[in-house]
Structures are given as C-alpha cells and as structure tokens.
Amino acid sequence: MHTENERPASFHGSPQEAMQAPAEEFLYLACLHEGTGVEAPDFLAVVDAEQGRIVHETPMPNVGDELHHFGWNRCSSACHGPDRSHLIVPGFRSSRIHIVNVADDPRAPRIEKVIEAEEVVRKTGCTRPHTTHCMPGGNVVVSMLGDAEGNGACGFALLDAESFELKGRWEDGGETPSFNYDFWYQPRKNVLLSSEFGEPNAYEPGFDLADLEAGRYGHRLHFWNLAERKLQQTVDLGESGLLPFEVRWLHDPDAEQGFVGAALSSTMWRFSRDNGNWAANQVIAVDPVELDGWPFPVPGVMSDLVLSMDDRFLYFSNWLHGDLRQYDVSDPANPRLTGRLWLGGVLGKPSDAGRELNGGPQMLQLSLDGRRLYVSNSLLSTWDNQFYPGLRSWLMRINCPPEGGMQVDGDFFVDLHDRPGGPARAHEVRLQGGDCTTEIFQ
C-alpha cells in the first residue's frame, strides 16, 4: 500500500477525498460498429470534456468485438504499482481482451496486447467477458458470462495487473451459479456480489419472451467470500427481479448495503446484511405501459444505475421508456425521487434535451464530485436493432447541482451517427482519473 505522500494522483484514500479530485478533462468511450452495417473494427474514443467532441479514436485490431464494458488495471482499492496506466477492454461478442496503454499518451491510447479468445477459453473455460475491476493483490478480475459453446455460465477471469498474463479463474472451486453479469466487492466486509443476465445463446440473437419462460434468463444475486473466493449465499429475487444487471455498493467502505437494478422487471432492490445473512428488498418499481403495437406492456428496462460518491444520489435509466431518474437515497431503504428527464424512448414523450433523440438513455457514468452525469444510448447490438431500428447513437452530459435535480448540458452532445467512417454506437464511459463505478475503497 502507498503512504499518503506517495499515493498516485488518481488514487484516493476515501470517498470524501475522491470528491475533491480535479474535474475530468477528457473521457474514454467504448464505441462499436457491430449492428450498424459498417464492416470496421470497434474503437475506443477519447472525448474532450470541454469541447464535447471526439478528439482521438483507437481502433481494435479485428472486426466484430462488440466493445461493451471495460475498466482499469489499477484504482483506489488496488494501489499496486504506479498510477493507473492501462485499460482492460474486452470484446463482449468476440471474447478477446485488449490491453490498452494510456500512460504514454492519455489522449492517444494504443493497444499493447490482445489476449485472444482461444487463450481465454483454454485457461478459463469461459467466454463473453463483461465487467472489469482491479483487485487487491495485484490482480484484475473480469466477469465471464458464457461457456465455450455460449451456454450460461458463471466464472471470473484472473489477470496479473502488471504483466497482464491471464492466470486462469478467480474463483477457487466449489459451487458456481448458472449465470453471471456484473460484480462489485467490499474489501472491509470480505464480500463480492455478482448478478445475472442469462445464456448468451438466448440474448445475443435478440430478446425472445419464450427464452424468459424457458428459464434462460437470471433473477438471483450471489454473495462470495472475497478472501476464500467461494460462493457463500444466493438470494433469489423471483419474478419481480428478472435480469438483475448492475451492482452498486455504497461507496462508504464500512457499508453493508447497496443497490441492484432488475432490468426486465424494472425494479430497484436494496441489498443489505443483517445478523450475518444477506437479503434484498424492492425499494422502487417502474410500472409497465400499454402501447399500441406491443404484444405485452412495455417495461422500463432499468438498464444501468450509478451512485454518487457521497452515497446521497442514485441515478438510473429506463432504456425503453426513455426517462432518466435521480433519487435521494440518504435513507437507502426509502428512496425519494428528486429529478427526472425524458431522453428518447418508445413512449413518445417530448424530449428534455432540446433536440429529438433516437433510442433511450442507457449507460451512465458520474464524475467523482457528482456534478456531471454522462449518458449513452446503446445496450446490445441485436437489442438495439430489435427495439430501436436504425438507432442513432449519442453521448450527452447532464449537469447535477449539489442540492439535487438535473439539467441537460446543451453544449455537450456527441453524435455517433453522422461520422466520416459511418455510424457507430456509444456504450460505456470511463473518466480519466476514475469515476463513481470505478473507485472502491479499502
């Protein structure tokens, strides 16, 4: 561990310290061509935060990766080595893992290494790399969502954070769940929590209600012993908790609670530990809406959520309904709605963006000081095409005053559709010095 005087500039000793970090000057954005009809590699874009435009693109070596989620080799919880220097950028559909150097020139990243799918399968037995977190002990862990044939699986790939050698699996034997998706860990409480999506063979061709009825999608949360790397307890959310996607622990390192959003059921759950056991309770529900031409009431599809660094505000997006919400969660058991914007969606609500928007709000990222929320609109290429044919992708910024509420920043809008190289789609955002879904504290 670094001492206070030698800690790298972007590592923080506490959430309160992180909130005092300088504002981001640029951000990294995962962009994909998969599903657009453009036969070109996906790319990592560098977006100037002041100008609101892409200033550099780093293309991947191959076509068809479907860049999705990505993360750092180092962060505040894992202070091994110097400052954060590389981004771990998986191809969700290809199962490649790209190691991208941002230390030499942060505004012009370069690919340093590619771990091919064959090696990933050989060493882990898994495919579909998703969430990336740096971990204590000089490691990087990536959640894996499928087996070699694209069936459902739950595993975690383990990489060395300095050499980027793929070591194998993180979990140390024992029972593993049927599905996997996102994860977050809490070092002081010796716990890692993972969530569920479903079988890649079910969701990759597009959403089919029959697959849900056949049990090919998940609805459970899994609590692991962090030190022993073994599954300890599973909590079933049932029919009201279908597709529990993103996991957000409170940033307070002593907290034993947090939130997870069930995308398809459009419900928010607060998980917590009491008397040694974990439980989850529904605290927000978004009602489905009857809409002409739809065979079933349209769910909100609560696809992403983020907590402010001070654990006061919770944001989530309803990708199909088209609204972005802010809740005061000072009392986590009783969230209170404090802001709402309409940013596209299938319901036809007037846009709060000052322009017509295609698609709906999806991925969210919040600055460390909680004042700037970045929003993109691509979920998964086949789902994009199914629910938003001809999707025009974008990245926008929402200003978030400290007292609560949200306003669209009219000076920041990145159009991913009208580009010289043809349309692309925007997915996850990372801020240059860490953000509210990166930083975990010991």
KENU-958599 format. One record per residue (C-alpha): residue number from 0; residue in three letters; x, y, z. Coordinates in steps of 0.25 Angstrom, whole numbers, plus 5000, padded with zeros to 4 digits. Layout:
+-----+------+------+------+------+
|  nr | rest |   xx |   yy |   zz |
+-----+------+------+------+------+
| NUM |  ALA |    X |    Y |    Z |
...
+-----+------+------+------+------+
END
This chain:
+-----+------+------+------+------+
|  nr | rest |   xx |   yy |   zz |
+-----+------+------+------+------+
|   0 |  MET | 5000 | 5000 | 5000 |
|   1 |  HIS | 5005 | 5014 | 4997 |
|   2 |  THR | 5006 | 5024 | 5008 |
|   3 |  GLU | 4999 | 5038 | 5008 |
|   4 |  ASN | 5011 | 5045 | 5002 |
|   5 |  GLU | 5014 | 5035 | 4991 |
|   6 |  ARG | 5000 | 5031 | 4987 |
|   7 |  PRO | 4998 | 5033 | 4971 |
|   8 |  ALA | 4990 | 5045 | 4967 |
|   9 |  SER | 4977 | 5038 | 4963 |
|  10 |  PHE | 4977 | 5028 | 4975 |
|  11 |  HIS | 4968 | 5033 | 4987 |
|  12 |  GLY | 4968 | 5029 | 5001 |
|  13 |  SER | 4953 | 5031 | 5004 |
|  14 |  PRO | 4940 | 5035 | 4996 |
|  15 |  GLN | 4942 | 5049 | 5002 |
|  16 |  GLU | 4956 | 5051 | 4997 |
|  17 |  ALA | 4951 | 5046 | 4983 |
|  18 |  MET | 4941 | 5056 | 4982 |
|  19 |  GLN | 4951 | 5067 | 4983 |
|  20 |  ALA | 4959 | 5062 | 4971 |
|  21 |  PRO | 4960 | 5071 | 4959 |
|  22 |  ALA | 4949 | 5071 | 4949 |
|  23 |  GLU | 4951 | 5061 | 4937 |
|  24 |  GLU | 4958 | 5068 | 4924 |
|  25 |  PHE | 4954 | 5056 | 4915 |
|  26 |  LEU | 4948 | 5043 | 4916 |
|  27 |  TYR | 4949 | 5029 | 4909 |
|  28 |  LEU | 4937 | 5023 | 4902 |
|  29 |  ALA | 4935 | 5009 | 4896 |
|  30 |  CYS | 4929 | 5010 | 4882 |
|  31 |  LEU | 4924 | 4999 | 4874 |
|  32 |  HIS | 4921 | 4997 | 4859 |
|  33 |  GLU | 4914 | 4983 | 4862 |
|  34 |  GLY | 4900 | 4984 | 4857 |
|  35 |  THR | 4902 | 4997 | 4849 |
|  36 |  GLY | 4905 | 4990 | 4836 |
|  37 |  VAL | 4919 | 4997 | 4836 |
|  38 |  GLU | 4929 | 4986 | 4834 |
|  39 |  ALA | 4940 | 4992 | 4842 |
|  40 |  PRO | 4947 | 4990 | 4856 |
|  41 |  ASP | 4941 | 4995 | 4868 |
|  42 |  PHE | 4949 | 5007 | 4875 |
|  43 |  LEU | 4952 | 5013 | 4888 |
|  44 |  ALA | 4949 | 5028 | 4886 |
|  45 |  VAL | 4955 | 5040 | 4894 |
|  46 |  VAL | 4945 | 5051 | 4897 |
|  47 |  ASP | 4949 | 5065 | 4901 |
|  48 |  ALA | 4940 | 5068 | 4913 |
|  49 |  GLU | 4941 | 5083 | 4910 |
|  50 |  GLN | 4939 | 5083 | 4895 |
|  51 |  GLY | 4929 | 5071 | 4895 |
|  52 |  ARG | 4935 | 5064 | 4883 |
|  53 |  ILE | 4943 | 5052 | 4880 |
|  54 |  VAL | 4958 | 5056 | 4878 |
|  55 |  HIS | 4964 | 5042 | 4876 |
|  56 |  GLU | 4960 | 5028 | 4872 |
|  57 |  THR | 4968 | 5015 | 4875 |
|  58 |  PRO | 4962 | 5004 | 4866 |
|  59 |  MET | 4963 | 4990 | 4871 |
|  60 |  PRO | 4971 | 4980 | 4862 |
|  61 |  ASN | 4959 | 4972 | 4858 |
|  62 |  VAL | 4944 | 4974 | 4853 |
|  63 |  GLY | 4933 | 4968 | 4862 |
|  64 |  ASP | 4937 | 4970 | 4876 |
|  65 |  GLU | 4925 | 4978 | 4881 |
|  66 |  LEU | 4932 | 4986 | 4892 |
|  67 |  HIS | 4923 | 4987 | 4904 |
|  68 |  HIS | 4929 | 4989 | 4918 |
|  69 |  PHE | 4943 | 4992 | 4921 |
|  70 |  GLY | 4952 | 4996 | 4933 |
|  71 |  TRP | 4965 | 5000 | 4939 |
|  72 |  ASN | 4977 | 4991 | 4943 |
|  73 |  ARG | 4979 | 5000 | 4956 |
|  74 |  CYS | 4969 | 5008 | 4964 |
|  75 |  SER | 4967 | 5013 | 4979 |
|  76 |  SER | 4965 | 5000 | 4985 |
|  77 |  ALA | 4977 | 4993 | 4978 |
|  78 |  CYS | 4989 | 5002 | 4979 |
|  79 |  HIS | 4999 | 4993 | 4974 |
|  80 |  GLY | 5010 | 5000 | 4965 |
|  81 |  PRO | 5009 | 5014 | 4960 |
|  82 |  ASP | 4997 | 5021 | 4955 |
|  83 |  ARG | 4986 | 5015 | 4946 |
|  84 |  SER | 4993 | 5012 | 4933 |
|  85 |  HIS | 4984 | 5002 | 4925 |
|  86 |  LEU | 4970 | 5000 | 4921 |
|  87 |  ILE | 4965 | 4986 | 4920 |
|  88 |  VAL | 4956 | 4986 | 4909 |
|  89 |  PRO | 4948 | 4973 | 4906 |
|  90 |  GLY | 4941 | 4969 | 4893 |
|  91 |  PHE | 4928 | 4964 | 4898 |
|  92 |  ARG | 4924 | 4956 | 4886 |
|  93 |  SER | 4938 | 4952 | 4881 |
|  94 |  SER | 4943 | 4949 | 4895 |
|  95 |  ARG | 4956 | 4956 | 4893 |
|  96 |  ILE | 4962 | 4964 | 4904 |
|  97 |  HIS | 4970 | 4976 | 4899 |
|  98 |  ILE | 4981 | 4983 | 4908 |
|  99 |  VAL | 4981 | 4998 | 4904 |
| 100 |  ASN | 4993 | 5007 | 4909 |
| 101 |  VAL | 4988 | 5021 | 4913 |
| 102 |  ALA | 5001 | 5024 | 4921 |
| 103 |  ASP | 5010 | 5028 | 4909 |
| 104 |  ASP | 4999 | 5038 | 4903 |
| 105 |  PRO | 4986 | 5038 | 4911 |
| 106 |  ARG | 4979 | 5045 | 4899 |
| 107 |  ALA | 4984 | 5035 | 4889 |
| 108 |  PRO | 4983 | 5021 | 4895 |
| 109 |  ARG | 4990 | 5010 | 4888 |
| 110 |  ILE | 4987 | 4995 | 4888 |
| 111 |  GLU | 4999 | 4988 | 4895 |
| 112 |  LYS | 4994 | 4974 | 4896 |
| 113 |  VAL | 4982 | 4965 | 4891 |
| 114 |  ILE | 4978 | 4952 | 4899 |
| 115 |  GLU | 4971 | 4944 | 4888 |
| 116 |  ALA | 4958 | 4936 | 4891 |
| 117 |  GLU | 4965 | 4923 | 4889 |
| 118 |  GLU | 4974 | 4926 | 4901 |
| 119 |  VAL | 4962 | 4931 | 4909 |
| 120 |  VAL | 4955 | 4918 | 4907 |
| 121 |  ARG | 4967 | 4909 | 4909 |
| 122 |  LYS | 4971 | 4916 | 4922 |
| 123 |  THR | 4957 | 4919 | 4928 |
| 124 |  GLY | 4947 | 4910 | 4920 |
| 125 |  CYS | 4938 | 4923 | 4919 |
| 126 |  THR | 4934 | 4933 | 4908 |
| 127 |  ARG | 4927 | 4947 | 4908 |
| 128 |  PRO | 4936 | 4956 | 4917 |
| 129 |  HIS | 4928 | 4967 | 4923 |
| 130 |  THR | 4931 | 4975 | 4936 |
| 131 |  THR | 4945 | 4978 | 4939 |
| 132 |  HIS | 4950 | 4982 | 4953 |
| 133 |  CYS | 4964 | 4984 | 4958 |
| 134 |  MET | 4966 | 4976 | 4971 |
| 135 |  PRO | 4975 | 4976 | 4983 |
| 136 |  GLY | 4987 | 4967 | 4982 |
| 137 |  GLY | 4992 | 4972 | 4968 |
| 138 |  ASN | 4980 | 4966 | 4960 |
| 139 |  VAL | 4970 | 4969 | 4950 |
| 140 |  VAL | 4957 | 4961 | 4950 |
| 141 |  VAL | 4947 | 4960 | 4939 |
| 142 |  SER | 4933 | 4954 | 4940 |
| 143 |  MET | 4930 | 4944 | 4929 |
| 144 |  LEU | 4916 | 4941 | 4925 |
| 145 |  GLY | 4917 | 4928 | 4916 |
| 146 |  ASP | 4923 | 4915 | 4914 |
| 147 |  ALA | 4931 | 4911 | 4901 |
| 148 |  GLU | 4918 | 4908 | 4894 |
| 149 |  GLY | 4911 | 4921 | 4898 |
| 150 |  ASN | 4902 | 4914 | 4909 |
| 151 |  GLY | 4900 | 4921 | 4922 |
| 152 |  ALA | 4912 | 4920 | 4932 |
| 153 |  CYS | 4918 | 4928 | 4944 |
| 154 |  GLY | 4933 | 4930 | 4944 |
| 155 |  PHE | 4943 | 4941 | 4947 |
| 156 |  ALA | 4956 | 4942 | 4939 |
| 157 |  LEU | 4968 | 4946 | 4947 |
| 158 |  LEU | 4979 | 4955 | 4940 |
| 159 |  ASP | 4992 | 4960 | 4946 |
| 160 |  ALA | 4991 | 4975 | 4947 |
| 161 |  GLU | 5005 | 4978 | 4943 |
| 162 |  SER | 5009 | 4967 | 4933 |
| 163 |  PHE | 4994 | 4965 | 4928 |
| 164 |  GLU | 4997 | 4950 | 4928 |
| 165 |  LEU | 4983 | 4942 | 4928 |
| 166 |  LYS | 4985 | 4933 | 4940 |
| 167 |  GLY | 4972 | 4926 | 4940 |
| 168 |  ARG | 4960 | 4926 | 4948 |
| 169 |  TRP | 4958 | 4935 | 4961 |
| 170 |  GLU | 4948 | 4926 | 4968 |
| 171 |  ASP | 4954 | 4915 | 4976 |
| 172 |  GLY | 4946 | 4903 | 4973 |
| 173 |  GLY | 4932 | 4900 | 4979 |
| 174 |  GLU | 4918 | 4903 | 4974 |
| 175 |  THR | 4917 | 4913 | 4963 |
| 176 |  PRO | 4903 | 4919 | 4959 |
| 177 |  SER | 4897 | 4917 | 4945 |
| 178 |  PHE | 4898 | 4931 | 4941 |
| 179 |  ASN | 4907 | 4943 | 4943 |
| 180 |  TYR | 4907 | 4958 | 4939 |
| 181 |  ASP | 4912 | 4970 | 4948 |
| 182 |  PHE | 4920 | 4969 | 4961 |
| 183 |  TRP | 4925 | 4979 | 4972 |
| 184 |  TYR | 4933 | 4976 | 4984 |
| 185 |  GLN | 4935 | 4982 | 4998 |
| 186 |  PRO | 4949 | 4979 | 5004 |
| 187 |  ARG | 4946 | 4983 | 5018 |
| 188 |  LYS | 4934 | 4973 | 5019 |
| 189 |  ASN | 4941 | 4962 | 5011 |
| 190 |  VAL | 4930 | 4960 | 5001 |
| 191 |  LEU | 4928 | 4961 | 4986 |
| 192 |  LEU | 4914 | 4962 | 4980 |
| 193 |  SER | 4911 | 4957 | 4966 |
| 194 |  SER | 4898 | 4958 | 4958 |
| 195 |  GLU | 4891 | 4950 | 4946 |
| 196 |  PHE | 4888 | 4953 | 4931 |
| 197 |  GLY | 4885 | 4939 | 4924 |
| 198 |  GLU | 4890 | 4930 | 4913 |
| 199 |  PRO | 4898 | 4937 | 4902 |
| 200 |  ASN | 4891 | 4928 | 4892 |
| 201 |  ALA | 4878 | 4934 | 4897 |
| 202 |  TYR | 4881 | 4948 | 4897 |
| 203 |  GLU | 4891 | 4950 | 4886 |
| 204 |  PRO | 4881 | 4947 | 4875 |
| 205 |  GLY | 4871 | 4957 | 4881 |
| 206 |  PHE | 4861 | 4957 | 4892 |
| 207 |  ASP | 4850 | 4946 | 4891 |
| 208 |  LEU | 4839 | 4945 | 4902 |
| 209 |  ALA | 4840 | 4929 | 4900 |
| 210 |  ASP | 4854 | 4929 | 4905 |
| 211 |  LEU | 4850 | 4936 | 4918 |
| 212 |  GLU | 4839 | 4926 | 4920 |
| 213 |  ALA | 4849 | 4915 | 4918 |
| 214 |  GLY | 4858 | 4919 | 4929 |
| 215 |  ARG | 4869 | 4925 | 4920 |
| 216 |  TYR | 4870 | 4938 | 4928 |
| 217 |  GLY | 4874 | 4940 | 4942 |
| 218 |  HIS | 4868 | 4946 | 4955 |
| 219 |  ARG | 4878 | 4944 | 4966 |
| 220 |  LEU | 4889 | 4951 | 4974 |
| 221 |  HIS | 4901 | 4943 | 4979 |
| 222 |  PHE | 4910 | 4947 | 4991 |
| 223 |  TRP | 4924 | 4942 | 4991 |
| 224 |  ASN | 4935 | 4941 | 5001 |
| 225 |  LEU | 4945 | 4950 | 4996 |
| 226 |  ALA | 4957 | 4944 | 5002 |
| 227 |  GLU | 4954 | 4930 | 5000 |
| 228 |  ARG | 4948 | 4933 | 4986 |
| 229 |  LYS | 4936 | 4923 | 4989 |
| 230 |  LEU | 4921 | 4925 | 4988 |
| 231 |  GLN | 4914 | 4927 | 5001 |
| 232 |  GLN | 4900 | 4931 | 4999 |
| 233 |  THR | 4890 | 4933 | 4988 |
| 234 |  VAL | 4877 | 4942 | 4988 |
| 235 |  ASP | 4866 | 4939 | 4979 |
| 236 |  LEU | 4859 | 4952 | 4974 |
| 237 |  GLY | 4848 | 4944 | 4967 |
| 238 |  GLU | 4838 | 4949 | 4956 |
| 239 |  SER | 4840 | 4963 | 4961 |
| 240 |  GLY | 4855 | 4963 | 4960 |
| 241 |  LEU | 4857 | 4958 | 4945 |
| 242 |  LEU | 4871 | 4961 | 4939 |
| 243 |  PRO | 4878 | 4968 | 4951 |
| 244 |  PHE | 4888 | 4975 | 4944 |
| 245 |  GLU | 4897 | 4986 | 4950 |
| 246 |  VAL | 4902 | 4985 | 4964 |
| 247 |  ARG | 4905 | 4997 | 4972 |
| 248 |  TRP | 4911 | 4996 | 4986 |
| 249 |  LEU | 4910 | 5009 | 4995 |
| 250 |  HIS | 4924 | 5015 | 4994 |
| 251 |  ASP | 4925 | 5016 | 5009 |
| 252 |  PRO | 4936 | 5005 | 5011 |
| 253 |  ASP | 4928 | 5001 | 5024 |
| 254 |  ALA | 4915 | 5000 | 5017 |
| 255 |  GLU | 4908 | 4986 | 5017 |
| 256 |  GLN | 4897 | 4991 | 5007 |
| 257 |  GLY | 4895 | 4996 | 4992 |
| 258 |  PHE | 4886 | 4995 | 4980 |
| 259 |  VAL | 4884 | 4986 | 4968 |
| 260 |  GLY | 4874 | 4989 | 4957 |
| 261 |  ALA | 4866 | 4977 | 4951 |
| 262 |  ALA | 4865 | 4982 | 4936 |
| 263 |  LEU | 4854 | 4974 | 4931 |
| 264 |  SER | 4845 | 4975 | 4943 |
| 265 |  SER | 4849 | 4990 | 4944 |
| 266 |  THR | 4850 | 4989 | 4959 |
| 267 |  MET | 4861 | 4994 | 4969 |
| 268 |  TRP | 4866 | 4986 | 4980 |
| 269 |  ARG | 4874 | 4990 | 4993 |
| 270 |  PHE | 4882 | 4978 | 4998 |
| 271 |  SER | 4888 | 4978 | 5012 |
| 272 |  ARG | 4893 | 4969 | 5022 |
| 273 |  ASP | 4886 | 4967 | 5036 |
| 274 |  ASN | 4891 | 4957 | 5046 |
| 275 |  GLY | 4901 | 4951 | 5037 |
| 276 |  ASN | 4891 | 4948 | 5025 |
| 277 |  TRP | 4889 | 4955 | 5012 |
| 278 |  ALA | 4875 | 4960 | 5008 |
| 279 |  ALA | 4869 | 4969 | 4997 |
| 280 |  ASN | 4857 | 4977 | 4997 |
| 281 |  GLN | 4850 | 4984 | 4986 |
| 282 |  VAL | 4850 | 4999 | 4988 |
| 283 |  ILE | 4846 | 5005 | 4974 |
| 284 |  ALA | 4837 | 5000 | 4963 |
| 285 |  VAL | 4834 | 5005 | 4949 |
| 286 |  ASP | 4821 | 5001 | 4944 |
| 287 |  PRO | 4820 | 4995 | 4930 |
| 288 |  VAL | 4812 | 5004 | 4920 |
| 289 |  GLU | 4802 | 4999 | 4910 |
| 290 |  LEU | 4806 | 5003 | 4896 |
| 291 |  ASP | 4799 | 5000 | 4882 |
| 292 |  GLY | 4807 | 4990 | 4874 |
| 293 |  TRP | 4813 | 4983 | 4886 |
| 294 |  PRO | 4809 | 4969 | 4890 |
| 295 |  PHE | 4811 | 4972 | 4905 |
| 296 |  PRO | 4812 | 4984 | 4913 |
| 297 |  VAL | 4825 | 4992 | 4911 |
| 298 |  PRO | 4835 | 4990 | 4923 |
| 299 |  GLY | 4844 | 5002 | 4926 |
| 300 |  VAL | 4856 | 4993 | 4925 |
| 301 |  MET | 4865 | 4998 | 4936 |
| 302 |  SER | 4878 | 4996 | 4929 |
| 303 |  ASP | 4888 | 5004 | 4937 |
| 304 |  LEU | 4890 | 5011 | 4951 |
| 305 |  VAL | 4900 | 5019 | 4958 |
| 306 |  LEU | 4902 | 5024 | 4972 |
| 307 |  SER | 4909 | 5038 | 4975 |
| 308 |  MET | 4922 | 5037 | 4983 |
| 309 |  ASP | 4915 | 5043 | 4995 |
| 310 |  ASP | 4904 | 5032 | 4994 |
| 311 |  ARG | 4894 | 5042 | 4994 |
| 312 |  PHE | 4888 | 5041 | 4980 |
| 313 |  LEU | 4884 | 5029 | 4972 |
| 314 |  TYR | 4882 | 5030 | 4957 |
| 315 |  PHE | 4876 | 5020 | 4947 |
| 316 |  SER | 4872 | 5019 | 4933 |
| 317 |  ASN | 4859 | 5013 | 4927 |
| 318 |  TRP | 4864 | 5010 | 4913 |
| 319 |  LEU | 4851 | 5007 | 4907 |
| 320 |  HIS | 4842 | 5017 | 4914 |
| 321 |  GLY | 4853 | 5027 | 4911 |
| 322 |  ASP | 4854 | 5034 | 4925 |
| 323 |  LEU | 4866 | 5037 | 4934 |
| 324 |  ARG | 4863 | 5038 | 4949 |
| 325 |  GLN | 4870 | 5043 | 4961 |
| 326 |  TYR | 4867 | 5039 | 4975 |
| 327 |  ASP | 4871 | 5044 | 4988 |
| 328 |  VAL | 4876 | 5031 | 4996 |
| 329 |  SER | 4881 | 5038 | 5008 |
| 330 |  ASP | 4871 | 5027 | 5015 |
| 331 |  PRO | 4875 | 5016 | 5006 |
| 332 |  ALA | 4862 | 5008 | 5010 |
| 333 |  ASN | 4853 | 5019 | 5005 |
| 334 |  PRO | 4858 | 5026 | 4992 |
| 335 |  ARG | 4852 | 5039 | 4989 |
| 336 |  LEU | 4850 | 5044 | 4974 |
| 337 |  THR | 4857 | 5057 | 4972 |
| 338 |  GLY | 4859 | 5058 | 4957 |
| 339 |  ARG | 4854 | 5053 | 4944 |
| 340 |  LEU | 4857 | 5055 | 4929 |
| 341 |  TRP | 4852 | 5049 | 4917 |
| 342 |  LEU | 4863 | 5046 | 4907 |
| 343 |  GLY | 4856 | 5038 | 4896 |
| 344 |  GLY | 4849 | 5025 | 4898 |
| 345 |  VAL | 4838 | 5017 | 4891 |
| 346 |  LEU | 4827 | 5024 | 4899 |
| 347 |  GLY | 4828 | 5037 | 4890 |
| 348 |  LYS | 4829 | 5047 | 4902 |
| 349 |  PRO | 4835 | 5061 | 4898 |
| 350 |  SER | 4850 | 5061 | 4899 |
| 351 |  ASP | 4856 | 5070 | 4910 |
| 352 |  ALA | 4869 | 5070 | 4902 |
| 353 |  GLY | 4865 | 5082 | 4893 |
| 354 |  ARG | 4866 | 5072 | 4881 |
| 355 |  GLU | 4859 | 5060 | 4876 |
| 356 |  LEU | 4866 | 5047 | 4881 |
| 357 |  ASN | 4867 | 5033 | 4876 |
| 358 |  GLY | 4868 | 5021 | 4885 |
| 359 |  GLY | 4867 | 5023 | 4900 |
| 360 |  PRO | 4877 | 5026 | 4912 |
| 361 |  GLN | 4885 | 5014 | 4915 |
| 362 |  MET | 4899 | 5014 | 4921 |
| 363 |  LEU | 4902 | 5025 | 4932 |
| 364 |  GLN | 4915 | 5030 | 4938 |
| 365 |  LEU | 4916 | 5041 | 4948 |
| 366 |  SER | 4928 | 5050 | 4952 |
| 367 |  LEU | 4935 | 5048 | 4965 |
| 368 |  ASP | 4929 | 5061 | 4970 |
| 369 |  GLY | 4915 | 5057 | 4966 |
| 370 |  ARG | 4913 | 5069 | 4957 |
| 371 |  ARG | 4913 | 5063 | 4943 |
| 372 |  LEU | 4906 | 5051 | 4938 |
| 373 |  TYR | 4909 | 5045 | 4925 |
| 374 |  VAL | 4899 | 5037 | 4917 |
| 375 |  SER | 4900 | 5028 | 4905 |
| 376 |  ASN | 4889 | 5020 | 4898 |
| 377 |  SER | 4894 | 5007 | 4892 |
| 378 |  LEU | 4890 | 4994 | 4900 |
| 379 |  LEU | 4894 | 4982 | 4892 |
| 380 |  SER | 4895 | 4982 | 4877 |
| 381 |  THR | 4884 | 4972 | 4874 |
| 382 |  TRP | 4874 | 4978 | 4884 |
| 383 |  ASP | 4877 | 4992 | 4879 |
| 384 |  ASN | 4873 | 4987 | 4865 |
| 385 |  GLN | 4861 | 4980 | 4870 |
| 386 |  PHE | 4855 | 4991 | 4879 |
| 387 |  TYR | 4861 | 5003 | 4872 |
| 388 |  PRO | 4862 | 5000 | 4857 |
| 389 |  GLY | 4872 | 5010 | 4851 |
| 390 |  LEU | 4877 | 5014 | 4864 |
| 391 |  ARG | 4885 | 5028 | 4864 |
| 392 |  SER | 4895 | 5027 | 4875 |
| 393 |  TRP | 4899 | 5039 | 4884 |
| 394 |  LEU | 4906 | 5043 | 4897 |
| 395 |  MET | 4901 | 5054 | 4905 |
| 396 |  ARG | 4904 | 5061 | 4918 |
| 397 |  ILE | 4895 | 5064 | 4930 |
| 398 |  ASN | 4898 | 5075 | 4940 |
| 399 |  CYS | 4895 | 5071 | 4954 |
| 400 |  PRO | 4894 | 5082 | 4964 |
| 401 |  PRO | 4898 | 5079 | 4979 |
| 402 |  GLU | 4885 | 5081 | 4984 |
| 403 |  GLY | 4878 | 5071 | 4975 |
| 404 |  GLY | 4871 | 5072 | 4961 |
| 405 |  MET | 4877 | 5070 | 4947 |
| 406 |  GLN | 4879 | 5079 | 4935 |
| 407 |  VAL | 4883 | 5075 | 4921 |
| 408 |  ASP | 4896 | 5082 | 4917 |
| 409 |  GLY | 4893 | 5088 | 4903 |
| 410 |  ASP | 4907 | 5090 | 4900 |
| 411 |  PHE | 4911 | 5075 | 4901 |
| 412 |  PHE | 4906 | 5066 | 4890 |
| 413 |  VAL | 4914 | 5055 | 4883 |
| 414 |  ASP | 4907 | 5050 | 4870 |
| 415 |  LEU | 4912 | 5036 | 4867 |
| 416 |  HIS | 4903 | 5034 | 4855 |
| 417 |  ASP | 4907 | 5045 | 4845 |
| 418 |  ARG | 4922 | 5041 | 4845 |
| 419 |  PRO | 4932 | 5041 | 4833 |
| 420 |  GLY | 4934 | 5026 | 4835 |
| 421 |  GLY | 4919 | 5022 | 4836 |
| 422 |  PRO | 4910 | 5021 | 4849 |
| 423 |  ALA | 4916 | 5015 | 4862 |
| 424 |  ARG | 4909 | 5013 | 4875 |
| 425 |  ALA | 4913 | 5018 | 4889 |
| 426 |  HIS | 4914 | 5009 | 4901 |
| 427 |  GLU | 4921 | 5010 | 4914 |
| 428 |  VAL | 4929 | 5023 | 4919 |
| 429 |  ARG | 4941 | 5023 | 4927 |
| 430 |  LEU | 4947 | 5037 | 4933 |
| 431 |  GLN | 4962 | 5039 | 4932 |
| 432 |  GLY | 4964 | 5039 | 4947 |
| 433 |  GLY | 4954 | 5029 | 4952 |
| 434 |  ASP | 4939 | 5031 | 4953 |
| 435 |  CYS | 4927 | 5026 | 4962 |
| 436 |  THR | 4927 | 5012 | 4957 |
| 437 |  THR | 4942 | 5010 | 4957 |
| 438 |  GLU | 4946 | 5014 | 4971 |
| 439 |  ILE | 4945 | 5004 | 4983 |
| 440 |  PHE | 4952 | 5007 | 4996 |
| 441 |  GLN | 4959 | 4998 | 5006 |
+-----+------+------+------+------+
END
